[in-house]
Every structure is written in C-alpha cells, then in structure tokens.
Amino acid sequence: MTERDIPEQEDAELLAAEYVLGTLPLDEREAASTRIRRDAHFALAVERWQNRLSPLNAAYAEVPAPNLMPKIEAQLFGVPAPAVKKSAFWKSWFGGAAIAAALGVAVLVYLPTAPLPFATLTTLTAENSDLRYEVGLRGNELRIARIGGPAAEAGRVHELWLIVGNAAPVSLGLITGADKTLATTGLAPGMVLAVSLEPTGGSPTGAPTGPVLVTGVIEKI
C-alpha cells in the first residue's frame, strides 16, 4: 500500500478494503487485525467491505480439497509392505470392528450441540416510553429484541446505532421485526446503543434523522 496524503476516514476505508481483499503485506495485515479488535469504526468498515464483496463468491463453485495425505505419508515413511492375507473369518471380524469404531467416532464428532445463549449487554429504554429493546452478544453476533412497546408505524422503521464517545453515530442495521441478529465486532464497555425512528429503508443521510426512541450503555462484554 503506497503512502498517500488522504483524509484519515478515507484511509481507513481503503485499508479495510485491502484487508478484505487480502492484498496487504503480512505486517500490515497483522496490524489491521489488531486494529479490528480495538477500533469499532474500523471493524465496522471491514464488515461493510465483507458484505459488499461476499456476492462475488457466488460465481465460484466449491471444489473439494484433494486428499494429499497418502502421498505425504509415502514420502515420509515409504510405501508399506503388502499385508499378509488372513482367513475370511478374521478379515470379516476386523472389518466389522473397524466399521463399528468408525461409526462410533462419527457419532461423537457429528452429535449436534445446543448453541450458546446470547449474553445480555444492555437494555435500551427511555423515560415515559413503553418501548424496550434487549441487546445480547454471542461471539460476533449481536441480537436486539423488542421486549416492550409497539413496532414502528407504517412507513417507518426502527434503526439501531452505535455511538462511540464524541464520534458520529454508526448504523448497525434496521430492525424490521420483533428481533434482529446482526454481525458486528469491536464492541466495548462504555459504548452507547440507540434506536431511532426512520423512514422505510433507513436513514437517507447516514445519521439519525428521526427522534431517538431508546438508548442504553454497554456495561461489560
């Protein structure tokens, strides 16, 4: 990446794009990975580029990885000598035991497990309002659920915002139903989450244009 005299915000967008495309040198990629964990705005920029470029994957069919283990083992240990033939009885017995063992391993590996629950981050509320949203986090998944009050009226929508210090609010997405799960990274204690009332399709300006309905502060992660 060449050195350019460009605004910091534009520089962050370019760095996020190069990070997603995989064109950064190793040292710059490691620095960008560290910045994702510490800088919520940069983490959201990376997420936006991932969402923009993800449709490109649809043009490529999945190709199974070749099984290189036999060749690697042959190079390391040589080709094993032919096994001594056993009687049909012993071959049948050992074959049945191997199948049973393989099935046992498969059951252990593929036994479904219940997903971890969302850890509650905060509840978004406001004085003299019945509207309440509960916000939870599970890994990089943020879930916001309306637990009180009405949905947005026809022609309007609730939009979720992240506010970090004195920086401008950043939209995390629209809440079109009773709950919504969003992908996000870089959240930290002290950050503020807010819901505003916007036109259908979301804010046309990239900042809240309608009234802020409820807010909440992230206490801990």
C-alpha positions in Angstrom: 0.0 0.0 0.0 1.6 3.3 -1.1 1.8 6.3 1.1 -0.8 8.9 0.2 -1.8 12.2 1.7 -5.5 11.4 2.2 -8.1 12.0 5.0 -8.0 9.6 7.9 -11.5 8.3 7.3 -10.8 7.6 3.6 -7.5 6.0 4.6 -9.4 3.7 7.0 -11.9 2.7 4.2 -9.0 1.9 1.8 -7.2 -0.2 4.5 -10.4 -2.1 5.3 -10.9 -2.8 1.6 -7.3 -4.1 1.1 -7.7 -6.2 4.3 -10.8 -7.9 3.0 -9.3 -8.4 -0.5 -6.1 -9.9 1.1 -3.7 -7.6 -0.7 -1.9 -6.3 2.4 1.7 -7.4 3.3 1.9 -9.7 6.3 3.0 -7.0 8.8 0.2 -4.6 7.7 -2.4 -7.3 7.8 -1.4 -8.2 11.4 -1.6 -4.6 12.3 -5.1 -4.3 10.7 -6.2 -7.4 12.6 -5.2 -5.8 15.9 -7.0 -2.6 14.9 -10.2 -4.5 14.3 -10.3 -5.6 17.9 -9.5 -2.1 19.2 -11.3 0.3 16.8 -15.0 -0.2 16.5 -15.3 2.2 13.5 -12.6 0.3 11.6 -14.2 -3.0 12.5 -17.5 -1.8 11.0 -15.7 -0.6 7.8 -14.2 -4.1 7.4 -17.6 -5.7 7.9 -19.1 -3.4 5.3 -16.5 -4.4 2.7 -17.1 -8.1 3.5 -20.8 -7.6 2.9 -20.1 -5.8 -0.4 -17.7 -8.4 -1.7 -19.4 -11.5 -0.4 -21.7 -11.8 -3.5 -18.6 -12.4 -5.6 -18.2 -15.8 -4.0 -21.4 -17.0 -5.7 -19.6 -17.0 -9.1 -17.3 -19.8 -7.9 -18.4 -23.4 -7.2 -17.0 -25.2 -4.2 -14.1 -27.6 -5.0 -13.3 -30.3 -2.6 -9.7 -30.3 -1.3 -7.5 -33.1 -2.7 -6.5 -35.9 -0.3 -2.7 -35.4 -0.2 -2.2 -37.5 3.0 -1.3 -40.8 1.2 1.4 -39.1 -0.9 2.8 -37.2 2.1 2.9 -40.5 4.2 4.6 -42.3 1.3 7.3 -39.7 1.0 7.9 -39.6 4.8 7.7 -43.3 5.6 7.8 -45.2 2.3 5.3 -47.5 0.8 4.2 -50.1 3.4 4.7 -53.8 2.6 1.7 -55.8 1.4 -0.3 -57.1 4.4 -0.2 -60.9 5.0 -3.6 -62.4 3.9 -5.8 -63.6 6.8 -8.6 -66.0 6.7 -12.0 -64.9 5.6 -13.2 -65.1 9.2 -10.6 -62.8 10.6 -11.0 -60.3 7.7 -14.7 -60.2 8.3 -14.3 -59.8 12.1 -11.7 -57.0 11.8 -13.7 -55.3 9.1 -16.8 -55.3 11.2 -14.9 -53.9 14.2 -13.4 -51.1 12.1 -16.8 -50.1 10.8 -18.3 -50.1 14.3 -15.4 -48.0 15.5 -15.8 -45.5 12.6 -19.5 -45.2 13.3 -18.7 -44.5 17.0 -16.3 -41.7 16.1 -18.8 -40.3 13.6 -21.5 -40.2 16.3 -19.1 -38.3 18.6 -18.0 -35.9 16.0 -21.4 -35.0 14.5 -23.5 -35.2 17.6 -25.3 -31.8 17.5 -24.8 -29.4 20.4 -27.1 -26.7 21.6 -25.9 -23.2 20.6 -24.6 -21.0 23.3 -27.1 -18.4 24.6 -26.7 -14.6 24.0 -25.1 -12.7 26.9 -27.1 -9.6 27.7 -25.2 -6.4 27.1 -27.8 -3.8 27.9 -31.5 -2.9 27.8 -32.5 0.2 25.7 -35.1 2.3 27.4 -36.4 5.9 27.7 -38.4 7.8 30.3 -42.2 7.9 29.7 -41.9 5.3 27.0 -43.1 1.6 26.9 -40.6 0.8 24.2 -37.8 -1.5 25.4 -35.2 -3.4 23.5 -32.9 -6.1 25.0 -29.4 -6.4 23.4 -27.3 -9.6 23.6 -24.0 -10.8 22.2 -22.7 -14.2 21.2 -19.3 -14.2 19.6 -19.6 -11.7 16.7 -23.4 -11.9 16.7 -25.4 -9.0 18.1 -29.1 -9.7 18.8 -31.6 -7.0 19.5 -35.1 -8.0 20.6 -38.2 -5.8 21.3 -39.5 -6.8 24.7 -41.9 -4.0 25.2 -43.8 -1.3 23.4 -45.1 -1.2 19.8 -43.3 -1.7 16.5 -42.7 1.3 14.1 -45.8 2.6 12.4 -46.5 2.0 8.7 -44.0 3.8 6.5 -41.4 4.0 9.3 -38.7 1.7 10.7 -36.5 1.4 13.8 -32.8 1.7 13.1 -30.0 0.7 15.5 -27.0 3.0 16.0 -23.6 2.6 17.8 -22.2 5.8 19.4 -18.5 5.8 20.5 -17.5 8.8 22.5 -18.0 12.1 20.5 -17.8 10.3 17.2 -20.7 10.4 14.8 -23.3 7.6 15.2 -22.7 4.5 13.0 -25.7 2.5 11.8 -25.7 -1.2 12.7 -28.9 -2.1 10.7 -32.6 -1.9 10.5 -35.0 -3.7 13.0 -37.8 -4.8 10.7 -39.4 -7.3 13.1 -39.6 -8.2 16.8 -35.9 -9.1 16.8 -32.8 -8.9 14.6 -29.4 -10.6 14.7 -26.5 -8.7 13.2 -22.8 -9.4 12.6 -20.6 -7.0 14.5 -17.1 -6.7 16.0 -15.2 -4.2 18.2 -17.9 -3.6 20.9 -16.5 -2.4 24.2 -17.9 -1.2 27.6 -18.9 2.4 27.6 -20.2 2.4 24.1 -23.8 3.6 23.6 -26.5 1.8 21.6 -29.6 3.7 20.4 -32.7 3.2 18.3 -34.2 6.0 16.2 -37.3 6.2 14.1 -36.5 6.5 10.4 -38.3 6.3 7.0 -38.7 2.9 5.4 -35.3 1.8 4.1 -33.4 3.6 6.9 -31.9 7.0 7.3 -31.2 8.7 4.0 -28.3 10.7 5.3 -26.2 8.1 7.2 -27.1 9.8 10.5 -30.2 9.6 12.7 -32.9 11.9 11.1 -35.9 11.0 13.3 -36.3 11.0 17.0 -34.1 8.8 19.2 -36.6 6.5 20.9 -34.4 4.5 23.4 -30.8 4.3 24.4 -28.5 2.0 26.5 -24.9 1.8 27.6 -22.8 -1.3 27.3 -21.7 -2.1 30.8 -19.4 -5.1 30.1 -18.6 -7.6 27.4 
